[in-house]
Structure formats: structure tokens, C-alpha cells
Amino acid sequence: MARKINSVAVLGGGTMGAGIAALCAQKDKKVLLLEINEAAAEQALDRIINGRPPSLDDPEKAKNITIGTFDNDLEKIENYDWICEAVVEDLEIKRDLFKRLEPLRRDGSIVSTNTSGITLSDITEGMPDRLQQDVAVTHFFNPVKVMRLLELVPGQQTTPDVTQDLRDFCSNVLGKGVVDAKDTVNFIGNRIGCYWILAGLHYGIEALNEGFNVEEVDAMISQSMGLPPTGLFGLVDLVGLDVMDLVSKNLSDNLPSEDLGLKFVNLPGSVRDMIDRGQIGRKAGGGFYRVQKLDDGSRKSETFDVITGKWRETIKTDPGSAPVTLDAMFEDDNQGKLLWQIVGGTLIYAADLIPEISDDVVNVDRAMRWGYAWSEGPFQLLDKLGPKKVSSRIVSENGTNPKMLTALNKAGAEKFYLEEEEKFFSVGGDYKQIPAD
């Protein structure tokens, strides 16, 4: 059964809900945006129209949005093809809303939850079969207007037409890059991305104690992986240390008992101290970096010295110096050690998560490129390094190999991608055609 999506009810008008509503309205879809009360609904619409930057390219498209409240207008979802829940990231709040909406929606409507890491099975546990068959996760990345990635996650009972129609709509109408993920904690992007950030914080703080500075660590990671110059500490400032604290607690509670990420879920003591005094990132005036406005109107960039506990002037990277390459992780020096721990460790982690989080390397690589602005995904980076070279080092250090490197070696294959033939190495041990993106 093909389910056409011409109207969307968005439940929740926060940052993500407002962004989803605006994107759908921009594409001339009828949108119902509901909030906890009238004031919150009006504020959400105002942010959509007048935010900096506004969520709508054309303010006239705001006429496609009708606002309301959960108490007064929830029954209106009967008239909408897709009901997208985007309330706060709290399991019980989401479950309560699902219980309220299920009897009100019509047969054939699609329901989804926008969650960054709560599993669909937890949200829908014990709920009616009709809902279980019509529901999926649609995890948009923030800001919705800008970020290409959308992770699509079906439940065990979700019918194939639901995921196919959501995929078609989000890709062809909303312009998203859709990746197929599985119903596991943090899905693809945040599972790997949070490991990278948390491992980076641990090893990065250790490196600061060994003589590196914040700017050097950020430059090494950014240059070697081909990332934006924000770097690791800069990204943490953007996300917020308070958010990373919540992420850490969620991972601690939900990661499988043998997961390599568990050793990083407790934040380093110096980072915990920053959180305790409210030094949590850009939204609070500074974290690892800050910009100070001087009396003459100029601005000065400063960096927090974790060792001394004081702010100092930010050290500019020498534009004449050669960039750090990915191969530097194989060098027998402190820089190589740090890159192997953070970058190498993340690639190894990703290589052990298939088929747990996704069925193929393509979805994983696209998730990290489209959601985390990596220039290349983990399996593309492994290809650049040489999978056999990486595998040999892992075996020599740990005696074991991650699943996908083991599969590659067993098949006698050299790389995860055959670029000229546009094929990728599959879980089954053979090469398959790369699907269009």
C-alpha cells in the first residue's frame, strides 16, 4: 500500500520540531504544529519565521503551518498523513504522547519519532499492533534546514511500505540523505560520533597533561581526518558539555556490556569541573574556547588552559606548516600515539559495529559524512590507511580484529570500496553495487 504524504502533524515545537515543521511547510505541505500551550506554539512559529537564521527561506510559506496545543487540538491529527513526534528526549514523555495519539489517528497514517538515541522498541513497548506496524524513527540532525542526514529506523513490526514511503518523501521532497539504521542505542551517527568525541576528550585531556595544547590537538584531528577546523574541543563547545554529560549517562545505561565505548562514558575530572562551574560551551559564553569583546569593540579569542585552570590568548596555527596526515597515526611519537588512540580507535570501533547498527559500510560512511561533516566515512578512511596495515597493528596489540576487517581478510579482499566499479564490500563477503545517494 503506497501512502502519499501531503500533510504532516509535528508534535513538539522545540528546535527540532520547529525545524521539521518549517522544512515541510517550505515544500508546500500542510503542517499542524502542536505545543504544550498556546504561548509555546506561538513562540515556535515566531522562531520559524524570525529566527536567526529563519527556518523558512520564504516567510510566505508560514501560511502552510497551523499551530495548536496538545490538549485542544490533538484530535486534528486524524486529518494528517504523517504524524512526527518531536518532543523532549524523555522516554516516558514520548510514551505518554504515543498512547494519546494512537486512538486519534486514522488508519494508514504514518507515525514517527524524532529521537537521537532512544530505541523505538522502548518507546512502543506494549502498544497496539496497528501502531507497531505504522511507526518508525526519523532522526533529523540539527539544524534541520542545513544538515543533510536523516536516519530511518524501522521497528520489528514496521511494514516495508512505511519505511519506503518515508524514505521517498524525506529524500525526494525534503531533500535529505536517508540512511538505513537499526534500532540500537544512538543508531549510527551518534553511536560512532559520541565514541569519537568521548574517547577524544579522555585521550585529549591526557595529551594536554603530556605537553600538547588544545589548539594542537584540534588541528591534529581536523587535519588528519579532513574535518572542519572546529576540531574536537571546538565541536564539544558547540554541542555543549552539559549535552555530552547527558549523552554519557544514556550510553552508560544502554550500551551493550562488552561495548568498547563504556570505558569513556565517565567524563574526565577536569571536564566535570568545567560543567560544575557552568563552563559548558558557546551557549554559556565559553567552554574550551571563548571570544571576549574588548572596550574598543574588537574581539579576542581565548583558550582555556585545562592544566592551569586559566584563560589565555588562542594560539593561531602556523599557516606555513604542513598539515598532519592520516598516516601520522603510524608514527612512533606522541602525535602518532594520540591519533591512533582517537582516530584509529574510532575506525576500529566502527568496523566492529556491522551488522549491529547497519547492514553495510555505505550507510555508516554516509551517516558520518552527512551528520558529522567528516570528509570521508570510517571505511573510506580505513581504505586510505590500508585495511591490512590497520588489521596487522590491531592484531599485534590486541590479538583480535573487528568484524568487518576480519570479513575483509577472510575474503582476501584489499579494500572496502572498488571505486572504479562503484561497488562496496558487503557483510556476505562479496562486492555489491553502491546505491544512489
C-alpha positions in Angstrom: 0.0 0.0 0.0 1.5 3.3 -1.1 1.0 6.0 1.5 1.2 9.5 0.0 2.4 12.2 2.4 0.8 15.5 1.6 0.3 16.7 5.2 2.4 16.5 8.4 1.5 16.9 12.0 4.5 17.8 14.1 4.1 17.2 17.8 6.5 19.5 19.7 7.8 22.9 18.6 11.3 22.9 20.1 14.4 23.3 18.0 13.9 20.0 16.1 10.1 20.1 15.8 10.1 23.7 14.6 12.8 22.8 12.1 10.9 19.8 10.7 7.6 21.8 10.5 9.4 24.6 8.7 11.0 22.3 6.2 7.7 20.6 5.4 6.0 24.0 5.1 8.7 25.2 2.8 7.9 22.3 0.5 4.2 23.4 0.4 2.9 20.6 2.7 0.1 21.3 5.1 1.6 21.3 8.6 0.0 21.1 12.0 2.4 22.2 14.8 1.3 21.4 18.4 2.9 22.5 21.6 2.2 22.3 25.3 0.3 25.6 25.4 -0.6 28.5 23.1 2.3 30.7 24.2 4.8 27.9 23.4 3.1 27.3 20.0 3.3 31.0 19.1 6.9 31.2 20.1 7.7 28.2 17.9 6.1 29.8 14.9 7.9 33.1 15.6 11.2 31.3 15.7 10.4 29.6 12.4 9.7 33.0 10.8 12.0 35.4 12.6 14.8 33.2 13.9 18.5 34.0 13.2 18.7 32.5 10.7 15.0 31.9 10.0 13.9 28.3 9.4 11.9 29.3 6.3 13.6 30.5 3.1 10.3 32.1 2.1 8.3 33.6 5.0 5.1 33.4 3.0 5.3 29.6 3.4 4.4 30.1 7.1 0.8 30.1 5.9 1.1 26.4 5.4 1.5 26.0 9.2 -1.4 25.8 11.7 -0.5 25.9 15.4 -2.3 24.4 18.3 -1.9 22.7 21.7 -1.9 19.0 22.7 -4.9 19.5 25.0 -7.1 21.4 22.5 -6.0 20.2 19.1 -4.5 16.7 19.2 -7.6 15.1 17.6 -6.8 17.1 14.5 -4.1 14.6 13.7 -6.8 12.5 12.1 -6.5 14.7 9.0 -2.8 14.3 8.6 -0.8 11.7 6.6 2.4 11.7 8.7 2.5 12.3 12.5 6.0 13.2 13.6 6.6 13.3 17.3 9.4 15.7 18.3 9.1 16.3 22.0 11.8 16.4 24.6 14.2 13.4 24.7 12.5 11.6 27.5 11.2 8.1 27.2 8.1 8.4 29.4 7.0 11.7 27.9 7.3 10.1 24.4 5.4 7.0 25.5 2.6 9.0 27.1 2.2 11.1 23.9 2.1 7.9 21.7 -0.6 6.5 23.9 -2.7 9.6 23.5 -2.2 10.0 19.7 -2.8 6.3 18.7 -6.6 6.2 19.1 -6.9 9.6 17.4 -5.1 9.0 14.1 -6.7 7.4 11.1 -5.9 4.1 9.5 -3.0 4.3 7.1 -1.3 7.3 8.7 2.4 7.1 9.4 3.8 7.8 12.8 7.5 8.6 13.6 9.6 9.7 16.5 12.4 12.1 16.1 14.9 10.8 18.7 18.6 10.9 18.7 19.2 7.7 20.7 16.1 6.3 22.5 15.3 2.9 20.8 11.9 2.6 19.1 11.3 -0.7 20.9 11.4 1.1 24.2 9.0 3.9 23.1 6.4 1.5 21.6 6.7 -1.5 24.0 3.3 -3.0 24.7 1.5 -0.7 22.3 -1.2 -1.8 19.8 -0.2 -3.7 16.6 -1.7 -1.0 14.4 0.9 1.5 15.8 3.7 -1.0 15.8 3.1 -1.6 12.0 2.9 2.1 11.1 5.8 3.5 13.2 9.5 4.3 12.6 12.3 6.6 13.8 13.0 9.6 11.6 16.1 11.1 13.2 16.8 14.5 11.7 20.0 16.2 12.6 20.3 19.8 13.8 19.8 22.3 12.3 17.2 20.5 10.2 17.3 23.1 7.4 21.0 22.6 6.9 22.0 19.1 7.9 21.6 16.5 5.1 21.4 13.4 7.3 18.2 11.6 8.2 18.5 8.2 9.9 15.5 6.0 9.2 14.9 3.2 11.7 12.0 0.7 11.4 10.7 -1.4 14.3 10.4 -5.2 14.3 6.7 -5.0 13.1 7.0 -1.9 10.9 5.6 -2.7 7.4 8.0 -2.2 4.5 5.7 0.3 2.8 6.0 2.7 5.8 9.8 2.9 5.6 9.8 3.0 1.8 7.3 5.9 1.7 9.1 7.8 4.5 12.4 7.3 2.6 10.8 8.5 -0.7 9.3 11.6 1.0 12.3 12.6 3.1 14.7 12.1 0.2 12.7 13.3 -2.8 10.6 16.0 -1.2 12.6 17.2 1.8 16.0 16.7 0.1 17.5 14.6 2.9 20.2 12.0 2.6 18.5 9.0 4.1 20.5 6.2 5.7 19.0 2.9 6.9 19.9 2.3 10.6 18.9 -0.4 13.1 17.0 0.0 16.4 20.1 0.2 18.6 21.2 2.8 21.1 22.1 6.1 19.3 21.7 4.5 15.9 24.6 5.1 13.5 25.8 8.7 13.6 25.7 9.3 17.3 26.9 5.8 18.2 30.2 6.4 16.3 30.3 10.1 16.7 29.8 10.0 20.5 32.5 7.4 20.8 34.9 9.6 18.8 34.0 12.7 21.0 34.2 10.9 24.4 37.4 9.0 23.5 38.8 12.2 22.2 38.0 14.0 25.5 39.7 11.3 27.5 42.8 11.0 25.4 42.9 14.7 24.5 42.9 15.7 28.2 45.7 13.1 28.8 47.6 14.7 25.9 47.3 18.2 27.5 48.9 16.8 30.6 51.7 15.5 28.5 52.5 18.8 26.9 50.2 19.3 23.9 47.8 22.3 23.9 44.1 22.4 23.0 44.8 24.0 19.6 47.4 21.4 18.6 45.0 18.5 19.5 42.2 20.1 17.5 44.5 20.8 14.5 45.9 17.2 14.5 42.4 15.6 14.5 40.9 18.0 12.0 43.7 17.9 9.5 44.3 14.1 9.7 40.6 13.3 9.2 39.8 16.2 6.8 37.3 17.8 9.2 36.2 21.4 9.6 38.8 23.4 11.6 36.4 23.4 14.6 38.2 20.3 15.8 37.2 18.1 18.7 37.3 20.5 21.6 35.6 23.1 19.4 32.8 20.7 18.5 32.3 19.9 22.2 31.9 23.6 22.8 29.3 23.8 20.0 27.3 20.8 21.3 27.7 21.7 25.0 29.4 19.8 27.8 26.1 19.6 29.5 24.7 17.7 26.5 27.7 15.4 26.4 27.1 14.7 30.1 23.6 13.6 29.3 24.8 11.5 26.3 27.4 9.9 28.5 24.8 8.8 31.1 22.5 7.5 28.3 25.4 5.4 26.9 26.4 4.2 30.3 22.8 2.9 30.8 22.2 1.4 27.4 25.4 0.3 25.7 26.0 -3.5 25.4 28.1 -4.8 28.3 31.0 -5.6 26.1 31.0 -2.3 24.1 34.4 -0.5 23.8 32.7 2.8 24.4 31.9 2.0 28.0 35.4 2.9 29.2 34.8 6.5 28.1 31.3 7.2 29.5 32.6 8.8 32.7 33.8 12.3 31.8 37.4 13.2 32.8 37.6 15.1 36.2 38.7 18.4 34.6 35.8 18.3 32.2 33.5 17.5 35.2 34.9 20.6 37.0 34.1 22.7 33.9 30.5 21.5 33.9 30.1 22.1 37.7 31.1 25.8 37.3 28.8 26.3 34.2 31.7 26.5 31.7 29.8 24.3 29.2 30.4 25.8 25.8 29.4 28.5 23.4 25.8 28.9 24.7 27.3 29.8 28.2 30.0 32.1 27.0 32.7 29.6 26.7 34.0 26.1 27.2 37.4 25.2 25.9 37.3 28.4 23.8 35.6 31.8 24.1 35.5 35.2 22.4 36.0 38.3 24.5 34.7 41.6 23.4 37.2 44.4 24.2 36.5 48.0 25.2 37.4 49.3 21.7 34.8 47.0 20.1 37.3 44.4 18.8 37.2 40.8 19.8 39.9 38.5 21.3 39.8 34.7 21.0 40.8 32.9 24.2 41.5 29.2 25.1 41.0 27.6 28.4 44.2 26.0 29.7 43.0 22.9 31.4 46.2 22.4 33.3 46.5 25.8 34.9 42.7 26.5 35.0 43.2 29.9 33.4 42.2 31.5 30.1 45.0 32.6 27.7 45.1 34.0 24.2 44.3 31.5 21.5 47.4 30.2 19.6 46.9 30.5 15.8 48.0 27.6 13.7 51.1 28.4 11.6 49.7 28.6 8.0 53.1 27.7 6.6 53.3 24.4 8.5 52.5 21.1 6.7 49.1 19.6 7.6 49.0 16.5 9.7 48.2 13.4 7.5 46.1 10.4 8.4 49.2 8.2 8.1 50.8 10.1 11.0 49.0 7.7 13.4 51.6 5.1 12.4 54.5 7.3 13.5 56.3 6.3 16.7 55.9 9.6 18.5 53.4 11.3 20.8 51.4 12.7 17.9 51.1 9.3 16.4 50.1 7.7 19.7 47.3 10.3 20.2 46.0 9.9 16.6 46.0 6.2 16.9 44.1 6.4 20.2 41.4 8.8 19.0 41.1 8.4 15.2 42.3 4.9 14.9 40.2 3.8 17.9 37.1 5.3 16.3 37.7 3.5 13.0 38.3 0.2 14.8 35.1 0.8 16.8 33.1 1.5 13.6 34.5 -1.6 11.9 33.1 -3.8 14.8 29.5 -2.4 14.6 28.3 -4.0 11.4 25.8 -5.7 11.2 24.7 -4.5 14.7 23.9 -0.9 13.8 23.6 -1.2 10.0 23.8 -3.8 7.3 26.5 -2.2 5.3 29.5 0.2 5.2 27.8 2.6 2.9 25.1 3.6 5.4 27.8 4.1 8.1 30.1 6.2 5.9 27.2 8.4 4.7 25.9 8.9 8.2 29.3 10.3 9.4 29.8 12.5 6.3 26.2 13.9 6.3 25.7 14.1 10.0 29.2 14.9 11.4 30.8 16.7 8.4 33.5 14.1 8.0 35.0 14.5 4.6 35.2 10.7 4.4 33.5 8.0 6.4 35.3 5.4 8.6 35.5 2.7 6.0 36.7 5.2 3.4 39.4 6.3 5.9 40.4 2.7 6.5 40.8 2.3 2.8 43.1 5.3 2.7 45.2 3.8 5.5 45.2 0.3 4.1 42.9 -2.2 5.9 45.6 -4.8 6.1 48.1 -2.4 7.7 45.5 -1.4 10.3 44.5 -5.0 10.8 48.1 -6.1 11.4 48.6 -3.5 14.1 45.3 -4.3 15.9 46.1 -8.0 16.0 49.6 -7.3 17.2 48.3 -5.1 20.0 45.0 -6.8 21.0 45.1 -10.3 19.4 41.7 -9.8 17.8 40.2 -8.0 14.8 36.9 -6.0 14.4 34.2 -7.9 12.5 34.5 -6.1 9.1 38.3 -6.2 9.0 38.0 -10.0 9.8 35.5 -10.4 7.0 37.7 -8.5 4.6 40.7 -10.6 5.4 38.8 -13.8 5.2 37.5 -12.9 1.7 41.1 -12.0 0.6 39.9 -8.5 -0.3 42.1 -5.4 -0.2 39.6 -2.6 0.3 36.0 -1.8 1.3 35.3 0.1 -1.9 36.1 -0.6 -5.5 35.7 3.0 -6.6 36.1 2.5 -10.4 33.4 -0.2 -10.3 31.3 1.7 -7.8 31.0 -1.3 -5.5 31.3 -1.8 -1.8 32.3 -4.8 0.3 29.3 -6.5 1.9 28.8 -8.4 5.1 28.4 -11.5 3.0 32.0 -11.3 1.8 31.3 -10.1 -1.8 31.1 -6.8 -3.5 27.7 -5.1 -4.3 26.7 -2.0 -6.2 26.8 1.2 -4.3 23.2 2.5 -4.1 22.4 6.0 -5.3 22.6 8.7 -2.7 
